[in-house]
């Protein structure tokens, strides 16, 4: 995982604005031209069932929303099962939780996994070190039973942390991260959770989906093994994955008021539930801030009026020929002291030479998203 900038907890008099980091890697060549994309989709005959809601190998798992910044839910590990809250993250691929061997502030306020308390835990000789948006995290890998709702995975490899140097973890109500990226993004020779679900035939369809809303306590869900079609309107529009690492796709263009303001010659974008905002090249983001009437405030942050919803046109991401508007209510973030900030952040040029964007939760709250490992494609439709 490569990072841009520093994750900031910025105190604004009596309020705090959390600016999450993004993670990226160098991009390779992707499918070019709409005809190639359409041919790709036509060649893959696999299709979703009409509705998975009654399938015993399908789980709709509730997520909690922390200030529109993080979406996390409960899993359990071990025998007897011990519950942990984890961030469900399409931008990484490993599963890790805090352990009893960690005495840092990032661990002290959380539930801790004790391998001695599980009769099914197995030690490995693998060690881990992550330097990601949550901090500098060190630990080791073990294996145990992992449960996500009614779905049970045997001998899942996961990391137990014993060092967490973090300015964020002491203040968030979750103990770890469950990555849903491709295996190529995981620690070497570690099988990610979703791959275990497929390999052990715990789920009947090789797909998962997210419905994210702005309610804090309930409403948001992650679906594993199928799709509940009642969470979106219209039809799913499918886009091929251009590189099997992150959930990466090709964007045709980005426009506002009919004028192209980004991706003038196509570009790459990563759909990432572990990133709160929309990130892009600083030069283009600076222009967008001007167009939405945002003004510099502190570091990479831009203040924006809380009352421009009806006066600023949407910013439109055109993907595989379909327009996906982001309206002002999608990219205006309200802080705890009633200041409003733009959800557009720059910096992607620091880690990749090609124009690349990260479409985080600000985008994904408007669009229901299906991640189809069977066909290496992403489905998008307006969320209900």
ZIVEN-V796898 format. One record per residue. N is the residue number from 1. RES is the residue in one letter. SS is DSSP state (2 for helix, 1 for strand, 0 for the rest). OMEGA is omega in whole degrees, -180 to 180 (NA if undefined). Layout:
# ZIVEN-V796898
n->[N N]
res->[RES RES]
ss->[SS SS]
omega->[OMEGA OMEGA]
This chain:
# ZIVEN-V796898
n->[1 2 3 4 5 6 7 8 9 10 11 12 13 14 15 16 17 18 19 20 21 22 23 24 25 26 27 28 29 30 31 32 33 34 35 36 37 38 39 40 41 42 43 44 45 46 47 48 49 50 51 52 53 54 55 56 57 58 59 60 61 62 63 64 65 66 67 68 69 70 71 72 73 74 75 76 77 78 79 80 81 82 83 84 85 86 87 88 89 90 91 92 93 94 95 96 97 98 99 100 101 102 103 104 105 106 107 108 109 110 111 112 113 114 115 116 117 118 119 120 121 122 123 124 125 126 127 128 129 130 131 132 133 134 135 136 137 138 139 140 141 142 143 144 145 146 147 148 149 150 151 152 153 154 155 156 157 158 159 160 161 162 163 164 165 166 167 168 169 170 171 172 173 174 175 176 177 178 179 180 181 182 183 184 185 186 187 188 189 190 191 192 193 194 195 196 197 198 199 200 201 202 203 204 205 206 207 208 209 210 211 212 213 214 215 216 217 218 219 220 221 222 223 224 225 226 227 228 229 230 231 232 233 234 235 236 237 238 239 240 241 242 243 244 245 246 247 248 249 250 251 252 253 254 255 256 257 258 259 260 261 262 263 264 265 266 267 268 269 270 271 272 273 274 275 276 277 278 279 280 281 282 283 284 285 286 287 288 289 290 291 292 293 294 295 296 297 298 299 300 301 302 303 304 305 306 307 308 309 310 311 312 313 314 315 316 317 318 319 320 321 322 323 324 325 326 327 328 329 330 331 332 333 334 335 336 337 338 339 340 341 342 343 344 345 346 347 348 349 350 351 352 353 354 355 356 357 358 359 360 361 362 363 364 365 366 367 368 369 370 371 372 373 374 375 376 377 378 379 380 381 382 383 384]
res->[X X X X X X X X X X X X X X X X X X X X X X X X X X X X X X X X X X X X X X X X X X X X X X X X X X X X X X X X X X X X X X X X X X X X X X X X X X X X X X X X X X X X X X X X X X X X X X X X X X X X X X X X X X X X X X X X X X X X X X X X X X X X X X X X X X X X X X X X X X X X X X X X X X X X X X X X X X X X X X X X X X X X X X X X X X X X X X X X X X X X X X X X X X X X X X X X X X X X X X X X X X X X X X X X X X X X X X X X X X X X X X X X X X X X X X X X X X X X X X X X X X X X X X X X X X X X X X X X X X X X X X X X X X X X X X X X X X X X X X X X X X X X X X X X X X X X X X X X X X X X X X X X X X X X X X X X X X X X X X X X X X X X X X X X X X X X X X X X X X X X X X X X X X X X X X X X X X X X X X X X X X X X X X X X X X X X X X X X X X X X X X X X]
ss->[0 1 1 0 0 0 0 1 1 1 1 1 0 0 1 1 1 1 1 0 0 0 1 1 0 0 0 0 0 0 0 0 0 2 2 2 2 2 2 2 2 2 2 0 0 0 0 0 0 0 0 0 0 0 0 0 0 0 1 1 1 1 1 1 1 1 0 0 0 1 1 1 1 1 1 1 1 0 0 0 0 1 1 1 1 1 1 1 1 0 0 0 0 0 1 1 1 1 1 0 0 0 0 0 2 2 2 2 0 0 0 0 1 0 2 2 2 0 0 0 0 1 1 1 1 1 1 1 1 1 1 1 0 0 1 1 1 1 1 1 1 1 1 1 1 1 1 1 0 0 1 1 1 1 1 1 1 1 1 1 1 1 1 1 1 0 0 0 2 2 2 0 0 0 0 1 1 1 1 0 0 0 2 2 2 0 0 0 0 0 0 0 2 2 2 2 2 2 2 0 0 0 0 0 0 0 1 1 1 1 1 0 0 0 0 0 0 0 0 1 1 1 1 1 0 0 0 0 2 2 2 1 0 0 0 0 1 1 1 1 0 0 1 1 0 0 1 1 1 1 1 0 1 1 1 1 0 0 1 1 1 1 0 0 0 0 1 1 1 1 1 0 0 0 0 0 0 1 1 0 0 2 2 2 2 2 2 2 2 2 2 0 0 0 1 1 1 1 0 0 1 1 1 0 0 0 0 0 0 0 0 0 0 0 1 1 1 1 1 0 0 1 1 1 1 1 0 2 2 2 2 1 1 1 0 0 0 0 0 1 1 1 0 1 1 0 0 2 2 2 0 0 0 0 0 1 1 1 1 0 2 2 2 2 0 0 1 1 1 1 1 1 0 0 0 0 1 1 1 1 1 1 1 0]
omega->[176 -170 173 171 -179 176 -173 163 -172 180 178 -169 -177 -178 179 173 -179 179 -178 175 171 -180 -171 168 -179 -176 175 179 -176 175 -179 175 -177 -179 177 180 -179 178 178 -177 -179 -178 -178 -172 -179 179 180 173 -177 175 -175 -168 -178 -180 -180 178 180 -179 169 -170 -177 177 172 -178 177 173 -178 -179 -177 174 -174 -179 -175 167 173 -177 171 178 -2 -176 173 -173 176 171 -179 174 177 -164 176 -180 174 -174 -180 170 174 176 177 -179 -180 180 -179 -179 178 179 179 180 -166 -177 -174 170 -174 178 178 -178 178 180 179 -179 -178 -179 175 178 170 178 -177 176 -178 171 177 168 -172 -174 -179 179 179 -167 -178 179 179 -177 172 178 177 176 178 180 173 -171 179 -179 -175 178 179 173 177 176 179 -177 174 -177 172 175 179 177 -170 172 -174 -172 177 -173 -180 -175 174 -172 -176 -177 172 -177 -180 176 -180 179 -180 178 -176 172 -174 176 175 179 -180 -177 -176 176 176 177 180 -175 180 178 176 178 -177 179 -175 -178 167 -174 179 166 -177 175 -177 173 -173 -170 -178 177 -179 -179 164 -180 -178 177 180 -176 170 -171 180 -177 179 -180 177 -178 172 174 -171 180 180 172 -176 176 -174 177 163 172 -169 -178 176 177 -179 -178 173 -173 176 -179 179 -179 180 -179 178 180 -178 178 -173 179 -180 175 178 176 -169 178 178 177 -173 -168 176 -178 177 177 -174 -179 -179 178 179 177 178 178 178 -178 180 175 175 -179 -179 -180 -176 -180 -179 -176 177 173 178 179 178 -172 -179 -173 -175 -175 -179 179 -180 169 -170 171 178 -174 -179 175 -179 179 177 -178 166 -178 -179 180 178 -174 172 -177 179 180 -178 178 173 165 180 -177 175 179 175 -180 -179 172 -175 -180 -180 -175 177 -178 -179 179 -176 -180 172 177 -177 -172 178 176 -173 174 180 -175 171 -174 178 -179 -169 179 180 -178 -179 -179 178 176 179 176 178 178 178 NA]
